Amino acid sequence: MSILMSPLPLRGITLKNRIVVSPMCQYSSQDGFANDWHLVHLGSRAVGGAGLILFEASAVVPEGRITPHDLGIWKDEHIEGLKRITDFISAQGSVPGIQLAHAGRKASHHRPWDGGKAIAPNEENGWQTVAPSPIPFQDGEPTPHELTEAEIGQVVDAFEAATKRSLEAGFKVIELHAAHGYLLHAFYSPLSNQRTDKYGGSFENRIRLLLEVTERVRKVWPQEYPLFVRISATDWTEGGWTGDDSVALALALKKLGVDLVDCSTGGNVPQAEIPIAPSYQVPFSQMVRQRANILTGAVGMVTEAQQAEEILAGGQADVVLLARELLRDPYFPMHAALQLGSAHAWPPQYERAKPRR
């Protein structure tokens, strides 16, 4: 069996393969509720055979949404619609997971296909954004409100409450979104955090919020279920967050019971020069895995089965997260198994269409 198609035990669960559906915003919710689009979108990837299905960034508070159309988990009423989908995913033999998120200063925007521009607080569907420091993401955007220490405590409370709802909704993996310039990343990057209190300045102070959220989540998340954290392993900008910082952060997260670090990059400053190419983020996954001795996920322009297999075989990651390729091909795991000469059960409804080697 190929490594890509081999099982991966994680605490009390086992992924049937190392293919993970990366969280992909669909911008298709009303008031944070999951609907038929999410059922079909996510359900088809479970039918396609992915080991873990991570739901899109789900806001822990309304003002934590990137757009007014983001998925949410800030109130109990969201649970029923989410559980309908997690039940279906579990029935297909895949594991349902959720990415808990707060967009910080990158919140309150139009959807990409509506132009993607920031929505000012006084405009329709807009609201006041928040951040570690009153620095807009880019020129011309509204200035975010600098969170007080009391308000930071409320953010931690919101992640804890969302974790409890996630359990009720049938999720078995939580990923904390601490990447791409969103709130938790904005706190640990020196490019966006200019605070002088206990949440700013030194490395230890800048990672404090992420560690507080992680500790609180791990306390209420069952011990038999894994906890992931997605980070931006570099800001790709001089004076910003670095790979060495990511290793140190991973070591701190590991002590708090984090099982896997999902290594993405960038997103915190618009002028960053990112050398985008196939597998361009994989070296960071390898660095964190080797130096922090923790499981990692590789993501970023991974589009082919052999490419994913080589990442795992080379010890660069333990799982591979696919995004756009799984949008193009929900049945990538089935096709990958055939290409790699590995046994993989197709749904009985589709068995008659399975190619014979």
Short mmCIF file of the C-alpha atoms (twelve columns), coordinates in Angstrom:
data_MODEL
# 
_entry.id   MODEL 
# 
loop_
_atom_site.group_PDB 
_atom_site.id 
_atom_site.type_symbol 
_atom_site.label_atom_id 
_atom_site.label_alt_id 
_atom_site.label_comp_id 
_atom_site.label_asym_id 
_atom_site.label_seq_id 
_atom_site.Cartn_x 
_atom_site.Cartn_y 
_atom_site.Cartn_z 
_atom_site.pdbx_PDB_model_num 
ATOM 1   C CA . MET A 1   0.000   0.000  0.000   1 
ATOM 2   C CA . SER A 2   1.189   3.499  -0.712  1 
ATOM 3   C CA . ILE A 3   1.894   5.799  2.222   1 
ATOM 4   C CA . LEU A 4   -0.689  8.285  0.945   1 
ATOM 5   C CA . MET A 5   -3.397  5.646  1.074   1 
ATOM 6   C CA . SER A 6   -2.287  4.139  4.407   1 
ATOM 7   C CA . PRO A 7   -4.203  4.707  7.681   1 
ATOM 8   C CA . LEU A 8   -3.061  7.246  10.266  1 
ATOM 9   C CA . PRO A 9   -3.983  6.711  13.932  1 
ATOM 10  C CA . LEU A 10  -4.537  9.979  15.830  1 
ATOM 11  C CA . ARG A 11  -5.408  9.614  19.491  1 
ATOM 12  C CA . GLY A 12  -8.694  7.697  19.537  1 
ATOM 13  C CA . ILE A 13  -9.520  7.948  15.840  1 
ATOM 14  C CA . THR A 14  -7.919  6.650  12.654  1 
ATOM 15  C CA . LEU A 15  -7.867  8.377  9.294   1 
ATOM 16  C CA . LYS A 16  -8.330  5.787  6.553   1 
ATOM 17  C CA . ASN A 17  -5.744  7.602  4.415   1 
ATOM 18  C CA . ARG A 18  -3.471  10.653 4.550   1 
ATOM 19  C CA . ILE A 19  -5.585  12.812 2.206   1 
ATOM 20  C CA . VAL A 20  -7.167  15.794 3.953   1 
ATOM 21  C CA . VAL A 21  -9.706  18.169 2.470   1 
ATOM 22  C CA . SER A 22  -8.197  21.554 3.272   1 
ATOM 23  C CA . PRO A 23  -10.623 24.132 4.704   1 
ATOM 24  C CA . MET A 24  -11.993 26.124 1.771   1 
ATOM 25  C CA . CYS A 25  -14.320 29.068 2.278   1 
ATOM 26  C CA . GLN A 26  -17.506 28.762 0.243   1 
ATOM 27  C CA . TYR A 27  -19.036 32.139 1.176   1 
ATOM 28  C CA . SER A 28  -22.457 30.542 0.889   1 
ATOM 29  C CA . SER A 29  -23.995 30.916 4.361   1 
ATOM 30  C CA . GLN A 30  -26.679 33.164 5.727   1 
ATOM 31  C CA . ASP A 31  -26.148 34.206 9.356   1 
ATOM 32  C CA . GLY A 32  -23.488 31.493 9.661   1 
ATOM 33  C CA . PHE A 33  -25.814 28.562 8.981   1 
ATOM 34  C CA . ALA A 34  -24.743 25.497 7.012   1 
ATOM 35  C CA . ASN A 35  -27.081 24.583 4.166   1 
ATOM 36  C CA . ASP A 36  -27.514 22.190 1.240   1 
ATOM 37  C CA . TRP A 37  -24.504 23.659 -0.570  1 
ATOM 38  C CA . HIS A 38  -22.235 22.636 2.300   1 
ATOM 39  C CA . LEU A 39  -23.832 19.197 2.499   1 
ATOM 40  C CA . VAL A 40  -23.218 18.485 -1.180  1 
ATOM 41  C CA . HIS A 41  -19.814 20.191 -1.342  1 
ATOM 42  C CA . LEU A 42  -18.380 18.424 1.703   1 
ATOM 43  C CA . GLY A 43  -20.393 15.242 1.317   1 
ATOM 44  C CA . SER A 44  -19.105 14.643 -2.193  1 
ATOM 45  C CA . ARG A 45  -15.505 14.777 -0.918  1 
ATOM 46  C CA . ALA A 46  -16.419 12.140 1.658   1 
ATOM 47  C CA . VAL A 47  -17.985 9.985  -1.060  1 
ATOM 48  C CA . GLY A 48  -14.742 10.548 -2.973  1 
ATOM 49  C CA . GLY A 49  -12.815 8.907  -0.157  1 
ATOM 50  C CA . ALA A 50  -10.772 11.599 1.631   1 
ATOM 51  C CA . GLY A 51  -9.623  10.509 5.076   1 
ATOM 52  C CA . LEU A 52  -10.390 13.806 6.825   1 
ATOM 53  C CA . ILE A 53  -12.867 16.487 5.752   1 
ATOM 54  C CA . LEU A 54  -12.068 19.857 7.313   1 
ATOM 55  C CA . PHE A 55  -14.977 22.296 7.142   1 
ATOM 56  C CA . GLU A 56  -14.186 25.829 6.071   1 
ATOM 57  C CA . ALA A 57  -13.079 28.535 8.509   1 
ATOM 58  C CA . SER A 58  -16.027 28.769 10.889  1 
ATOM 59  C CA . ALA A 59  -16.326 31.998 12.845  1 
ATOM 60  C CA . VAL A 60  -16.436 31.787 16.633  1 
ATOM 61  C CA . VAL A 61  -18.117 35.228 16.779  1 
ATOM 62  C CA . PRO A 62  -20.094 37.126 14.110  1 
ATOM 63  C CA . GLU A 63  -17.428 39.807 13.766  1 
ATOM 64  C CA . GLY A 64  -14.866 37.064 13.157  1 
ATOM 65  C CA . ARG A 65  -16.243 36.330 9.678   1 
ATOM 66  C CA . ILE A 66  -14.264 37.223 6.582   1 
ATOM 67  C CA . THR A 67  -17.527 38.052 4.807   1 
ATOM 68  C CA . PRO A 68  -21.175 38.178 5.860   1 
ATOM 69  C CA . HIS A 69  -21.552 34.826 4.085   1 
ATOM 70  C CA . ASP A 70  -19.085 32.770 6.151   1 
ATOM 71  C CA . LEU A 71  -19.961 29.629 8.038   1 
ATOM 72  C CA . GLY A 72  -20.318 30.159 11.784  1 
ATOM 73  C CA . ILE A 73  -20.449 28.317 15.069  1 
ATOM 74  C CA . TRP A 74  -21.063 31.200 17.461  1 
ATOM 75  C CA . LYS A 75  -24.534 30.111 18.572  1 
ATOM 76  C CA . ASP A 76  -26.253 26.869 19.471  1 
ATOM 77  C CA . GLU A 77  -28.674 27.178 16.566  1 
ATOM 78  C CA . HIS A 78  -25.797 26.411 14.182  1 
ATOM 79  C CA . ILE A 79  -25.325 22.915 15.594  1 
ATOM 80  C CA . GLU A 80  -28.231 21.143 13.897  1 
ATOM 81  C CA . GLY A 81  -27.248 22.052 10.343  1 
ATOM 82  C CA . LEU A 82  -23.617 21.128 10.949  1 
ATOM 83  C CA . LYS A 83  -24.524 17.774 12.486  1 
ATOM 84  C CA . ARG A 84  -26.570 16.830 9.453   1 
ATOM 85  C CA . ILE A 85  -23.353 17.082 7.417   1 
ATOM 86  C CA . THR A 86  -21.003 15.442 9.924   1 
ATOM 87  C CA . ASP A 87  -23.377 12.478 10.202  1 
ATOM 88  C CA . PHE A 88  -23.252 12.002 6.428   1 
ATOM 89  C CA . ILE A 89  -19.453 12.320 6.316   1 
ATOM 90  C CA . SER A 90  -19.022 9.792  9.119   1 
ATOM 91  C CA . ALA A 91  -21.364 7.367  7.363   1 
ATOM 92  C CA . GLN A 92  -18.996 7.368  4.371   1 
ATOM 93  C CA . GLY A 93  -16.035 6.356  6.551   1 
ATOM 94  C CA . SER A 94  -14.392 9.781  6.554   1 
ATOM 95  C CA . VAL A 95  -13.657 11.875 9.643   1 
ATOM 96  C CA . PRO A 96  -15.370 15.271 9.992   1 
ATOM 97  C CA . GLY A 97  -13.263 18.151 11.282  1 
ATOM 98  C CA . ILE A 98  -13.833 21.873 11.695  1 
ATOM 99  C CA . GLN A 99  -11.533 24.865 11.471  1 
ATOM 100 C CA . LEU A 100 -12.359 27.396 14.189  1 
ATOM 101 C CA . ALA A 101 -11.499 30.924 13.143  1 
ATOM 102 C CA . HIS A 102 -11.551 34.643 13.813  1 
ATOM 103 C CA . ALA A 103 -10.641 36.822 10.826  1 
ATOM 104 C CA . GLY A 104 -9.473  39.810 12.895  1 
ATOM 105 C CA . ARG A 105 -8.548  42.814 10.760  1 
ATOM 106 C CA . LYS A 106 -9.270  40.848 7.554   1 
ATOM 107 C CA . ALA A 107 -12.969 40.532 8.444   1 
ATOM 108 C CA . SER A 108 -15.915 42.510 7.029   1 
ATOM 109 C CA . HIS A 109 -15.227 42.060 3.309   1 
ATOM 110 C CA . HIS A 110 -17.333 41.377 0.267   1 
ATOM 111 C CA . ARG A 111 -17.176 37.897 -1.236  1 
ATOM 112 C CA . PRO A 112 -14.436 37.381 -3.865  1 
ATOM 113 C CA . TRP A 113 -16.954 37.250 -6.703  1 
ATOM 114 C CA . ASP A 114 -18.535 40.460 -5.409  1 
ATOM 115 C CA . GLY A 115 -15.227 42.297 -5.630  1 
ATOM 116 C CA . GLY A 116 -13.685 41.290 -2.287  1 
ATOM 117 C CA . LYS A 117 -13.295 44.841 -0.997  1 
ATOM 118 C CA . ALA A 118 -13.476 45.797 2.664   1 
ATOM 119 C CA . ILE A 119 -16.881 46.879 3.996   1 
ATOM 120 C CA . ALA A 120 -16.696 49.866 6.342   1 
ATOM 121 C CA . PRO A 121 -18.498 49.638 9.694   1 
ATOM 122 C CA . ASN A 122 -21.058 52.237 8.613   1 
ATOM 123 C CA . GLU A 123 -21.863 50.434 5.341   1 
ATOM 124 C CA . GLU A 124 -24.524 47.800 4.835   1 
ATOM 125 C CA . ASN A 125 -23.376 44.353 6.037   1 
ATOM 126 C CA . GLY A 126 -20.208 45.852 7.527   1 
ATOM 127 C CA . TRP A 127 -18.895 45.880 11.086  1 
ATOM 128 C CA . GLN A 128 -15.955 47.072 13.163  1 
ATOM 129 C CA . THR A 129 -12.942 44.808 12.776  1 
ATOM 130 C CA . VAL A 130 -10.516 44.032 15.604  1 
ATOM 131 C CA . ALA A 131 -6.790  43.372 15.814  1 
ATOM 132 C CA . PRO A 132 -3.825  43.327 18.180  1 
ATOM 133 C CA . SER A 133 -2.928  46.852 16.995  1 
ATOM 134 C CA . PRO A 134 -4.825  49.543 15.044  1 
ATOM 135 C CA . ILE A 135 -3.073  48.763 11.748  1 
ATOM 136 C CA . PRO A 136 -5.184  48.124 8.621   1 
ATOM 137 C CA . PHE A 137 -4.257  45.108 6.527   1 
ATOM 138 C CA . GLN A 138 -3.665  47.403 3.573   1 
ATOM 139 C CA . ASP A 139 -3.929  51.088 2.740   1 
ATOM 140 C CA . GLY A 140 -7.453  52.366 2.283   1 
ATOM 141 C CA . GLU A 141 -9.114  49.810 4.521   1 
ATOM 142 C CA . PRO A 142 -10.837 50.773 7.791   1 
ATOM 143 C CA . THR A 143 -8.608  50.877 10.863  1 
ATOM 144 C CA . PRO A 144 -9.281  47.923 13.169  1 
ATOM 145 C CA . HIS A 145 -10.073 48.373 16.849  1 
ATOM 146 C CA . GLU A 146 -7.195  47.426 19.147  1 
ATOM 147 C CA . LEU A 147 -8.472  44.732 21.483  1 
ATOM 148 C CA . THR A 148 -8.276  45.432 25.201  1 
ATOM 149 C CA . GLU A 149 -7.078  42.698 27.543  1 
ATOM 150 C CA . ALA A 150 -10.665 42.158 28.655  1 
ATOM 151 C CA . GLU A 151 -11.776 41.784 25.027  1 
ATOM 152 C CA . ILE A 152 -8.936  39.336 24.394  1 
ATOM 153 C CA . GLY A 153 -10.344 37.238 27.222  1 
ATOM 154 C CA . GLN A 154 -13.709 37.255 25.462  1 
ATOM 155 C CA . VAL A 155 -12.048 35.920 22.311  1 
ATOM 156 C CA . VAL A 156 -10.614 33.012 24.294  1 
ATOM 157 C CA . ASP A 157 -14.063 32.370 25.777  1 
ATOM 158 C CA . ALA A 158 -15.569 32.331 22.280  1 
ATOM 159 C CA . PHE A 159 -13.135 29.668 21.070  1 
ATOM 160 C CA . GLU A 160 -13.971 27.544 24.109  1 
ATOM 161 C CA . ALA A 161 -17.718 27.877 23.501  1 
ATOM 162 C CA . ALA A 162 -17.260 27.032 19.811  1 
ATOM 163 C CA . THR A 163 -15.302 23.927 20.786  1 
ATOM 164 C CA . LYS A 164 -18.166 22.686 22.929  1 
ATOM 165 C CA . ARG A 165 -20.591 23.253 20.052  1 
ATOM 166 C CA . SER A 166 -18.232 21.432 17.698  1 
ATOM 167 C CA . LEU A 167 -18.443 18.351 19.877  1 
ATOM 168 C CA . GLU A 168 -22.231 18.491 19.889  1 
ATOM 169 C CA . ALA A 169 -22.204 18.927 16.117  1 
ATOM 170 C CA . GLY A 170 -20.359 15.625 15.620  1 
ATOM 171 C CA . PHE A 171 -16.859 16.802 14.783  1 
ATOM 172 C CA . LYS A 172 -13.892 14.609 15.716  1 
ATOM 173 C CA . VAL A 173 -11.032 16.941 14.794  1 
ATOM 174 C CA . ILE A 174 -10.619 20.639 15.533  1 
ATOM 175 C CA . GLU A 175 -8.142  22.838 13.703  1 
ATOM 176 C CA . LEU A 176 -7.434  26.287 15.112  1 
ATOM 177 C CA . HIS A 177 -6.895  28.800 12.325  1 
ATOM 178 C CA . ALA A 178 -3.753  30.713 13.259  1 
ATOM 179 C CA . ALA A 179 -2.595  31.553 9.750   1 
ATOM 180 C CA . HIS A 180 -3.112  33.861 6.751   1 
ATOM 181 C CA . GLY A 181 -3.165  37.121 8.689   1 
ATOM 182 C CA . TYR A 182 -6.279  36.329 10.669  1 
ATOM 183 C CA . LEU A 183 -6.516  37.249 14.343  1 
ATOM 184 C CA . LEU A 184 -4.295  34.621 15.975  1 
ATOM 185 C CA . HIS A 185 -1.607  35.040 13.310  1 
ATOM 186 C CA . ALA A 186 -1.851  38.825 13.561  1 
ATOM 187 C CA . PHE A 187 -1.006  38.545 17.259  1 
ATOM 188 C CA . TYR A 188 2.099   36.398 16.841  1 
ATOM 189 C CA . SER A 189 3.568   38.268 13.856  1 
ATOM 190 C CA . PRO A 190 5.689   41.326 14.729  1 
ATOM 191 C CA . LEU A 191 4.482   42.972 11.508  1 
ATOM 192 C CA . SER A 192 0.933   43.352 12.828  1 
ATOM 193 C CA . ASN A 193 1.440   43.359 16.603  1 
ATOM 194 C CA . GLN A 194 2.882   46.558 18.078  1 
ATOM 195 C CA . ARG A 195 1.426   46.161 21.564  1 
ATOM 196 C CA . THR A 196 3.405   46.942 24.693  1 
ATOM 197 C CA . ASP A 197 1.375   44.877 27.176  1 
ATOM 198 C CA . LYS A 198 1.647   41.152 27.943  1 
ATOM 199 C CA . TYR A 199 0.328   40.301 24.457  1 
ATOM 200 C CA . GLY A 200 3.004   42.208 22.523  1 
ATOM 201 C CA . GLY A 201 6.691   42.774 22.166  1 
ATOM 202 C CA . SER A 202 8.595   39.584 22.909  1 
ATOM 203 C CA . PHE A 203 8.068   36.274 21.128  1 
ATOM 204 C CA . GLU A 204 6.573   34.802 24.304  1 
ATOM 205 C CA . ASN A 205 4.085   37.662 24.585  1 
ATOM 206 C CA . ARG A 206 3.070   37.575 20.927  1 
ATOM 207 C CA . ILE A 207 2.261   33.847 20.990  1 
ATOM 208 C CA . ARG A 208 0.399   34.196 24.296  1 
ATOM 209 C CA . LEU A 209 -3.099  34.506 22.792  1 
ATOM 210 C CA . LEU A 210 -2.687  31.436 20.583  1 
ATOM 211 C CA . LEU A 211 -1.393  29.440 23.544  1 
ATOM 212 C CA . GLU A 212 -4.278  30.609 25.744  1 
ATOM 213 C CA . VAL A 213 -6.806  29.620 23.090  1 
ATOM 214 C CA . THR A 214 -5.088  26.270 22.565  1 
ATOM 215 C CA . GLU A 215 -4.973  25.489 26.280  1 
ATOM 216 C CA . ARG A 216 -8.632  26.359 26.790  1 
ATOM 217 C CA . VAL A 217 -9.739  24.363 23.749  1 
ATOM 218 C CA . ARG A 218 -7.695  21.317 24.716  1 
ATOM 219 C CA . LYS A 219 -9.251  21.320 28.201  1 
ATOM 220 C CA . VAL A 220 -12.801 20.987 26.869  1 
ATOM 221 C CA . TRP A 221 -12.053 18.969 23.717  1 
ATOM 222 C CA . PRO A 222 -12.166 15.221 24.501  1 
ATOM 223 C CA . GLN A 223 -8.780  13.593 24.968  1 
ATOM 224 C CA . GLU A 224 -9.632  10.918 22.398  1 
ATOM 225 C CA . TYR A 225 -9.990  13.540 19.652  1 
ATOM 226 C CA . PRO A 226 -7.063  15.277 17.911  1 
ATOM 227 C CA . LEU A 227 -6.329  18.989 17.891  1 
ATOM 228 C CA . PHE A 228 -4.599  20.639 14.921  1 
ATOM 229 C CA . VAL A 229 -3.286  24.184 14.503  1 
ATOM 230 C CA . ARG A 230 -2.789  25.843 11.115  1 
ATOM 231 C CA . ILE A 231 0.033   28.360 11.115  1 
ATOM 232 C CA . SER A 232 1.671   30.615 8.565   1 
ATOM 233 C CA . ALA A 233 5.204   29.302 8.909   1 
ATOM 234 C CA . THR A 234 6.685   32.488 7.418   1 
ATOM 235 C CA . ASP A 235 5.465   35.973 6.581   1 
ATOM 236 C CA . TRP A 236 7.767   36.011 3.529   1 
ATOM 237 C CA . THR A 237 8.729   39.540 4.646   1 
ATOM 238 C CA . GLU A 238 11.862  40.905 6.282   1 
ATOM 239 C CA . GLY A 239 11.311  41.528 9.976   1 
ATOM 240 C CA . GLY A 240 8.326   39.202 10.069  1 
ATOM 241 C CA . TRP A 241 7.585   35.728 11.357  1 
ATOM 242 C CA . THR A 242 10.123  33.063 10.363  1 
ATOM 243 C CA . GLY A 243 10.536  29.324 10.053  1 
ATOM 244 C CA . ASP A 244 12.634  29.276 13.222  1 
ATOM 245 C CA . ASP A 245 9.789   31.042 15.037  1 
ATOM 246 C CA . SER A 246 7.436   28.357 13.764  1 
ATOM 247 C CA . VAL A 247 9.575   25.591 15.204  1 
ATOM 248 C CA . ALA A 248 9.597   27.305 18.596  1 
ATOM 249 C CA . LEU A 249 5.829   27.809 18.411  1 
ATOM 250 C CA . ALA A 250 5.278   24.175 17.450  1 
ATOM 251 C CA . LEU A 251 7.259   23.043 20.493  1 
ATOM 252 C CA . ALA A 252 5.061   25.204 22.733  1 
ATOM 253 C CA . LEU A 253 1.859   23.936 21.076  1 
ATOM 254 C CA . LYS A 254 3.016   20.336 21.445  1 
ATOM 255 C CA . LYS A 255 3.335   20.795 25.214  1 
ATOM 256 C CA . LEU A 256 -0.319  21.884 25.312  1 
ATOM 257 C CA . GLY A 257 -1.568  18.767 23.554  1 
ATOM 258 C CA . VAL A 258 -1.609  19.801 19.900  1 
ATOM 259 C CA . ASP A 259 -1.273  16.731 17.689  1 
ATOM 260 C CA . LEU A 260 -0.486  18.198 14.279  1 
ATOM 261 C CA . VAL A 261 0.722   21.510 12.873  1 
ATOM 262 C CA . ASP A 262 -0.725  22.373 9.463   1 
ATOM 263 C CA . CYS A 263 2.018   24.412 7.786   1 
ATOM 264 C CA . SER A 264 0.796   27.094 5.422   1 
ATOM 265 C CA . THR A 265 2.511   30.452 4.858   1 
ATOM 266 C CA . GLY A 266 1.908   34.156 4.248   1 
ATOM 267 C CA . GLY A 267 -1.279  36.175 4.251   1 
ATOM 268 C CA . ASN A 268 -0.403  38.793 6.855   1 
ATOM 269 C CA . VAL A 269 0.935   41.572 4.631   1 
ATOM 270 C CA . PRO A 270 -0.190  42.297 1.079   1 
ATOM 271 C CA . GLN A 271 3.255   43.177 -0.313  1 
ATOM 272 C CA . ALA A 272 4.920   39.846 0.542   1 
ATOM 273 C CA . GLU A 273 6.799   38.270 -2.365  1 
ATOM 274 C CA . ILE A 274 5.822   34.590 -2.286  1 
ATOM 275 C CA . PRO A 275 7.667   32.138 -4.571  1 
ATOM 276 C CA . ILE A 276 4.565   30.194 -5.563  1 
ATOM 277 C CA . ALA A 277 5.316   26.868 -7.240  1 
ATOM 278 C CA . PRO A 278 4.322   23.228 -6.739  1 
ATOM 279 C CA . SER A 279 5.069   22.141 -3.146  1 
ATOM 280 C CA . TYR A 280 6.499   25.574 -2.306  1 
ATOM 281 C CA . GLN A 281 5.360   25.368 1.334   1 
ATOM 282 C CA . VAL A 282 6.451   21.782 1.932   1 
ATOM 283 C CA . PRO A 283 9.960   22.671 3.251   1 
ATOM 284 C CA . PHE A 284 8.324   24.402 6.224   1 
ATOM 285 C CA . SER A 285 6.292   21.312 7.016   1 
ATOM 286 C CA . GLN A 286 9.485   19.272 6.905   1 
ATOM 287 C CA . MET A 287 11.358  21.757 9.102   1 
ATOM 288 C CA . VAL A 288 8.682   21.825 11.791  1 
ATOM 289 C CA . ARG A 289 8.247   18.045 11.681  1 
ATOM 290 C CA . GLN A 290 11.937  17.314 12.096  1 
ATOM 291 C CA . ARG A 291 12.930  19.998 14.573  1 
ATOM 292 C CA . ALA A 292 9.824   19.999 16.785  1 
ATOM 293 C CA . ASN A 293 9.202   16.246 16.469  1 
ATOM 294 C CA . ILE A 294 5.489   16.756 15.852  1 
ATOM 295 C CA . LEU A 295 3.144   15.565 13.125  1 
ATOM 296 C CA . THR A 296 2.712   18.072 10.305  1 
ATOM 297 C CA . GLY A 297 0.492   18.666 7.314   1 
ATOM 298 C CA . ALA A 298 1.765   19.855 3.937   1 
ATOM 299 C CA . VAL A 299 -0.354  22.159 1.814   1 
ATOM 300 C CA . GLY A 300 0.067   24.371 -1.231  1 
ATOM 301 C CA . MET A 301 -0.128  23.468 -4.911  1 
ATOM 302 C CA . VAL A 302 -0.179  19.733 -4.281  1 
ATOM 303 C CA . THR A 303 -2.105  18.437 -7.281  1 
ATOM 304 C CA . GLU A 304 -0.854  14.952 -8.163  1 
ATOM 305 C CA . ALA A 305 -0.931  11.592 -6.416  1 
ATOM 306 C CA . GLN A 306 2.765   10.851 -6.980  1 
ATOM 307 C CA . GLN A 307 3.697   14.312 -5.709  1 
ATOM 308 C CA . ALA A 308 1.739   13.708 -2.500  1 
ATOM 309 C CA . GLU A 309 3.239   10.227 -2.139  1 
ATOM 310 C CA . GLU A 310 6.768   11.583 -2.423  1 
ATOM 311 C CA . ILE A 311 6.107   14.274 0.192   1 
ATOM 312 C CA . LEU A 312 5.085   11.623 2.692   1 
ATOM 313 C CA . ALA A 313 7.753   9.102  1.681   1 
ATOM 314 C CA . GLY A 314 10.419  11.779 2.076   1 
ATOM 315 C CA . GLY A 315 9.413   12.474 5.667   1 
ATOM 316 C CA . GLN A 316 8.277   15.993 4.833   1 
ATOM 317 C CA . ALA A 317 4.790   15.619 6.327   1 
ATOM 318 C CA . ASP A 318 2.365   13.107 7.801   1 
ATOM 319 C CA . VAL A 319 -0.735  14.200 5.884   1 
ATOM 320 C CA . VAL A 320 -1.279  16.166 2.694   1 
ATOM 321 C CA . LEU A 321 -4.008  18.788 2.528   1 
ATOM 322 C CA . LEU A 322 -5.512  19.443 -0.882  1 
ATOM 323 C CA . ALA A 323 -7.696  22.411 -1.763  1 
ATOM 324 C CA . ARG A 324 -8.151  23.467 -5.381  1 
ATOM 325 C CA . GLU A 325 -7.383  19.996 -6.730  1 
ATOM 326 C CA . LEU A 326 -10.234 18.578 -4.656  1 
ATOM 327 C CA . LEU A 327 -12.507 21.298 -6.009  1 
ATOM 328 C CA . ARG A 328 -11.605 20.121 -9.501  1 
ATOM 329 C CA . ASP A 329 -11.829 16.440 -8.625  1 
ATOM 330 C CA . PRO A 330 -13.841 15.351 -5.568  1 
ATOM 331 C CA . TYR A 331 -12.809 11.764 -6.344  1 
ATOM 332 C CA . PHE A 332 -9.077  12.421 -6.234  1 
ATOM 333 C CA . PRO A 333 -8.544  9.749  -3.516  1 
ATOM 334 C CA . MET A 334 -10.127 7.059  -5.723  1 
ATOM 335 C CA . HIS A 335 -7.996  8.095  -8.688  1 
ATOM 336 C CA . ALA A 336 -4.861  8.397  -6.540  1 
ATOM 337 C CA . ALA A 337 -5.270  4.858  -5.233  1 
ATOM 338 C CA . LEU A 338 -5.475  3.507  -8.777  1 
ATOM 339 C CA . GLN A 339 -2.442  5.518  -9.893  1 
ATOM 340 C CA . LEU A 340 -0.406  4.343  -6.911  1 
ATOM 341 C CA . GLY A 341 -1.495  0.720  -7.231  1 
ATOM 342 C CA . SER A 342 -3.176  0.728  -3.838  1 
ATOM 343 C CA . ALA A 343 -6.403  -0.962 -2.789  1 
ATOM 344 C CA . HIS A 344 -9.171  1.524  -2.063  1 
ATOM 345 C CA . ALA A 345 -12.827 0.710  -1.562  1 
ATOM 346 C CA . TRP A 346 -15.221 2.617  -3.771  1 
ATOM 347 C CA . PRO A 347 -18.748 3.310  -2.541  1 
ATOM 348 C CA . PRO A 348 -20.918 0.309  -3.482  1 
ATOM 349 C CA . GLN A 349 -23.134 2.651  -5.468  1 
ATOM 350 C CA . TYR A 350 -20.118 3.452  -7.701  1 
ATOM 351 C CA . GLU A 351 -18.405 0.045  -7.720  1 
ATOM 352 C CA . ARG A 352 -19.654 -0.852 -11.198 1 
ATOM 353 C CA . ALA A 353 -17.718 2.122  -12.601 1 
ATOM 354 C CA . LYS A 354 -14.400 1.263  -10.957 1 
ATOM 355 C CA . PRO A 355 -11.622 0.741  -13.515 1 
ATOM 356 C CA . ARG A 356 -10.044 -2.715 -13.415 1 
ATOM 357 C CA . ARG A 357 -6.283  -2.945 -13.450 1 
# 
